[in-house]
Amino acid sequence: MTSPLQPSATSAVSLDSVRLGRGAGATRVEILKGISLNFERGKATAIVGPSGCGKSTLLLTLAGLERADSGSILVEGARIDEMGEDALAVFRGQNIGIVFQSFHLMPTMTALENVAVPLELSGTEGAFDKARAELEAVGLGDRGSHYPSQLSGGEQQRVALARALVGDPAIILADEPTGNLDERTGGVIIDLLLSQRARRGSTLILVTHDLTLASRCDAIVGLKSGRLDPAPPEALRAIAAS
């Protein structure tokens, strides 16, 4: 990782003194407490830390789905913290793919339609042909006509992964993508995620509590109580050095 306050030409995402809290007065809770950090372009970075430390909030802030109270967020050269909602939505659709723990598929749409949605919203030609190719890439070429209720959890997450990748985003954000899956199925999803990221040269930022999974990434960032953890646990340091 590069120095937090000096974004380099190789930085895909840079944060400078990012703060975010919820509530007001005596009930206000600070979630992110002055985060300064760079994520290198084309690399896979894992964000780890205990439950409630701000990992998912940080990821949502990088996507512009949560708004920071202060600080700057530079994504692929653009200050997303200065964008209006409409401009941010367009930017996100063109640059960022997101994989959530809970799939977030449209229950009334088929797998193919779910994958095609972001392309249709952006007016991309050949949306369904591209969606079909992405389903093939995640091993679900024969399941395009099935609805989410007709798919297993692992299959639903594959559809969600195909949807995140169909626009060929520069940045992939994944929030505990194996959290609702058993170990074997989760392993398949991670293999797909990492292989597809490597094939495309995308930047991956992954939130996980699984240190074994984190060890498969190029870099590991520790978070604790809303701050970067300068001295992560021995197990984490050992994995990062391996």
C-alpha positions as CSV (number, residue, x, y, z in Angstrom):
1,M,0.0,0.0,0.0
2,T,1.2,3.5,-0.7
3,S,1.3,6.4,1.8
4,P,-2.3,7.2,2.8
5,L,-2.0,11.0,2.2
6,Q,-0.1,10.8,-1.1
7,P,-2.3,9.1,-3.8
8,S,-0.1,7.7,-6.6
9,A,-0.7,7.1,-10.2
10,T,-1.4,3.5,-9.4
11,S,-4.1,4.2,-6.8
12,A,-7.6,3.2,-7.9
13,V,-9.2,4.5,-4.7
14,S,-7.8,7.0,-2.2
15,L,-9.4,8.2,1.0
16,D,-8.1,11.2,3.0
17,S,-9.4,11.8,6.6
18,V,-12.8,10.2,5.9
19,R,-15.3,10.5,8.8
20,L,-18.8,9.2,9.1
21,G,-21.2,9.1,12.0
22,R,-24.9,8.5,12.7
23,G,-27.3,10.2,15.0
24,A,-26.9,13.6,16.8
25,G,-25.9,14.9,20.1
26,A,-25.5,12.4,22.9
27,T,-26.8,9.6,20.7
28,R,-24.3,10.2,17.9
29,V,-22.1,7.2,17.0
30,E,-18.8,7.7,15.1
31,I,-18.3,4.8,12.7
32,L,-15.4,5.9,10.5
33,K,-12.9,8.0,12.4
34,G,-10.5,9.7,10.0
35,I,-9.6,6.9,7.6
36,S,-6.8,7.7,5.2
37,L,-5.9,4.9,2.8
38,N,-5.0,4.0,-0.8
39,F,-6.1,0.9,-2.7
40,E,-3.7,-0.1,-5.6
41,R,-5.2,-0.4,-9.1
42,G,-5.5,-4.0,-10.3
43,K,-4.8,-5.5,-6.9
44,A,-7.1,-7.4,-4.5
45,T,-7.3,-6.0,-1.0
46,A,-9.0,-7.6,2.0
47,I,-10.5,-5.4,4.8
48,V,-10.6,-7.4,8.0
49,G,-11.6,-6.7,11.6
50,P,-14.1,-7.5,14.4
51,S,-17.8,-7.2,13.9
52,G,-19.0,-3.6,14.2
53,C,-15.6,-2.0,13.4
54,G,-16.9,-0.2,10.3
55,K,-15.8,-2.6,7.5
56,S,-19.1,-2.7,5.6
57,T,-19.7,1.0,6.2
58,L,-16.3,1.8,4.7
59,L,-17.1,-0.3,1.6
60,L,-20.5,1.4,1.1
61,T,-18.8,4.8,1.5
62,L,-16.3,3.8,-1.3
63,A,-19.4,3.0,-3.5
64,G,-21.1,6.3,-2.6
65,L,-24.0,4.4,-1.1
66,E,-23.1,6.0,2.3
67,R,-22.1,9.7,2.4
68,A,-19.1,10.7,4.5
69,D,-19.5,13.6,6.8
70,S,-16.0,14.9,5.9
71,G,-12.8,14.0,4.1
72,S,-12.2,13.2,0.4
73,I,-12.8,10.0,-1.6
74,L,-11.1,9.7,-5.0
75,V,-12.2,6.8,-7.1
76,E,-10.5,6.3,-10.5
77,G,-9.6,10.0,-10.5
78,A,-13.0,11.3,-9.6
79,R,-14.0,13.0,-6.3
80,I,-17.2,11.0,-5.6
81,D,-17.7,12.9,-2.3
82,E,-18.3,16.1,-4.4
83,M,-20.8,14.5,-6.8
84,G,-24.6,14.9,-6.7
85,E,-26.8,11.8,-6.5
86,D,-27.5,11.6,-10.2
87,A,-23.9,12.0,-11.3
88,L,-22.8,9.5,-8.6
89,A,-25.3,6.9,-9.8
90,V,-24.1,7.2,-13.4
91,F,-20.4,7.0,-12.2
92,R,-21.1,4.0,-10.1
93,G,-22.8,2.2,-12.9
94,Q,-19.9,2.8,-15.2
95,N,-17.1,2.1,-12.8
96,I,-18.1,0.0,-9.8
97,G,-19.6,-3.5,-9.4
98,I,-20.9,-4.6,-6.0
99,V,-21.4,-8.1,-4.6
100,F,-23.4,-8.2,-1.3
101,Q,-23.7,-10.9,1.3
102,S,-27.5,-11.2,0.8
103,F,-27.5,-11.4,-3.1
104,H,-30.1,-8.6,-3.6
105,L,-31.6,-10.2,-6.7
106,M,-35.0,-9.1,-8.0
107,P,-37.4,-12.0,-7.2
108,T,-39.7,-11.3,-10.1
109,M,-36.9,-11.4,-12.7
110,T,-35.1,-14.4,-14.2
111,A,-31.4,-14.9,-13.6
112,L,-30.7,-13.5,-17.1
113,E,-32.9,-10.4,-16.5
114,N,-31.2,-9.8,-13.1
115,V,-27.8,-9.7,-14.8
116,A,-29.0,-7.5,-17.7
117,V,-30.6,-4.9,-15.5
118,P,-27.5,-2.6,-15.0
119,L,-26.9,-2.7,-18.8
120,E,-30.5,-1.9,-19.6
121,L,-30.5,1.0,-17.1
122,S,-27.4,2.5,-18.8
123,G,-28.8,2.0,-22.3
124,T,-26.1,-0.5,-23.3
125,E,-26.7,-2.3,-26.6
126,G,-26.9,-6.0,-26.6
127,A,-27.6,-6.1,-22.9
128,F,-29.0,-9.6,-22.9
129,D,-26.2,-11.1,-25.0
130,K,-23.7,-9.7,-22.6
131,A,-25.7,-10.9,-19.6
132,R,-25.9,-14.4,-21.2
133,A,-22.1,-14.4,-21.6
134,E,-21.5,-13.5,-18.0
135,L,-23.8,-16.3,-16.8
136,E,-21.8,-18.6,-18.9
137,A,-18.6,-17.3,-17.3
138,V,-19.9,-18.2,-13.8
139,G,-21.2,-21.6,-14.9
140,L,-24.9,-20.8,-15.1
141,G,-25.4,-20.7,-18.8
142,D,-28.3,-23.2,-18.5
143,R,-30.0,-21.4,-15.6
144,G,-30.8,-18.0,-17.3
145,S,-34.6,-18.6,-17.4
146,H,-34.8,-19.6,-13.7
147,Y,-36.0,-17.2,-11.0
148,P,-34.1,-16.7,-7.8
149,S,-36.5,-18.9,-5.8
150,Q,-35.6,-21.7,-8.1
151,L,-31.8,-21.3,-7.5
152,S,-29.7,-22.5,-4.6
153,G,-27.9,-19.9,-2.4
154,G,-24.6,-20.5,-4.3
155,E,-26.3,-20.1,-7.6
156,Q,-28.0,-16.9,-6.5
157,Q,-24.6,-15.5,-5.5
158,R,-23.2,-16.5,-8.9
159,V,-25.9,-14.5,-10.5
160,A,-25.1,-11.6,-8.3
161,L,-21.5,-11.9,-9.2
162,A,-22.3,-12.0,-12.9
163,R,-24.5,-8.9,-12.4
164,A,-21.6,-7.1,-10.7
165,L,-19.2,-8.0,-13.5
166,V,-21.4,-7.5,-16.6
167,G,-20.5,-3.9,-17.0
168,D,-16.8,-4.8,-16.9
169,P,-16.2,-2.4,-13.9
170,A,-12.7,-1.1,-13.0
171,I,-13.5,-1.7,-9.3
172,I,-15.3,-4.6,-7.7
173,L,-16.5,-4.2,-4.1
174,A,-17.5,-7.4,-2.2
175,D,-19.1,-7.4,1.3
176,E,-18.8,-10.8,2.9
177,P,-19.7,-12.5,-0.3
178,T,-19.6,-16.0,1.3
179,G,-21.4,-15.0,4.5
180,N,-24.6,-16.8,3.7
181,L,-23.0,-19.9,2.1
182,D,-21.5,-23.1,3.4
183,E,-17.7,-23.5,3.2
184,R,-17.6,-25.6,0.0
185,T,-20.0,-23.3,-1.9
186,G,-18.3,-20.2,-0.5
187,G,-15.0,-21.5,-1.8
188,V,-16.4,-21.9,-5.3
189,I,-17.7,-18.3,-5.2
190,I,-14.3,-16.9,-4.1
191,D,-12.5,-18.9,-6.7
192,L,-14.8,-17.4,-9.3
193,L,-14.5,-13.9,-7.9
194,L,-10.7,-13.9,-7.8
195,S,-10.3,-15.6,-11.2
196,Q,-12.6,-13.2,-12.9
197,R,-10.9,-10.2,-11.2
198,A,-7.5,-11.4,-12.4
199,R,-8.7,-12.0,-15.9
200,R,-10.1,-8.5,-16.2
201,G,-7.4,-6.7,-14.3
202,S,-10.0,-5.1,-12.0
203,T,-9.3,-3.7,-8.5
204,L,-11.0,-5.8,-5.8
205,I,-11.8,-4.5,-2.3
206,L,-13.2,-7.3,-0.2
207,V,-14.7,-7.2,3.3
208,T,-14.3,-10.5,5.1
209,H,-13.9,-12.0,8.6
210,D,-12.2,-15.0,7.1
211,L,-8.4,-14.6,7.4
212,T,-7.7,-17.6,5.2
213,L,-9.7,-15.8,2.5
214,A,-7.9,-12.6,3.2
215,S,-4.6,-14.3,2.7
216,R,-5.5,-14.9,-0.9
217,C,-5.5,-11.2,-1.6
218,D,-2.5,-9.0,-2.5
219,A,-2.9,-6.8,0.6
220,I,-4.7,-6.9,3.9
221,V,-6.1,-3.8,5.8
222,G,-7.0,-4.1,9.5
223,L,-9.9,-2.0,10.9
224,K,-10.7,-1.6,14.6
225,S,-13.3,0.7,16.1
226,G,-13.5,2.8,13.0
227,R,-9.8,3.4,12.6
228,L,-7.0,1.7,10.7
229,D,-5.4,-1.0,12.9
230,P,-1.7,-0.2,12.8
231,A,-0.8,-3.4,14.7
232,P,-3.3,-6.1,13.6
233,P,-3.4,-9.4,15.5
234,E,-0.5,-11.9,15.2
235,A,-2.5,-14.2,13.1
236,L,-3.3,-11.4,10.6
237,R,0.3,-10.3,10.4
238,A,1.5,-13.9,9.9
239,I,-1.0,-14.4,7.1
240,A,-0.1,-11.0,5.5
241,A,3.6,-12.0,5.5
242,S,3.1,-15.5,4.1
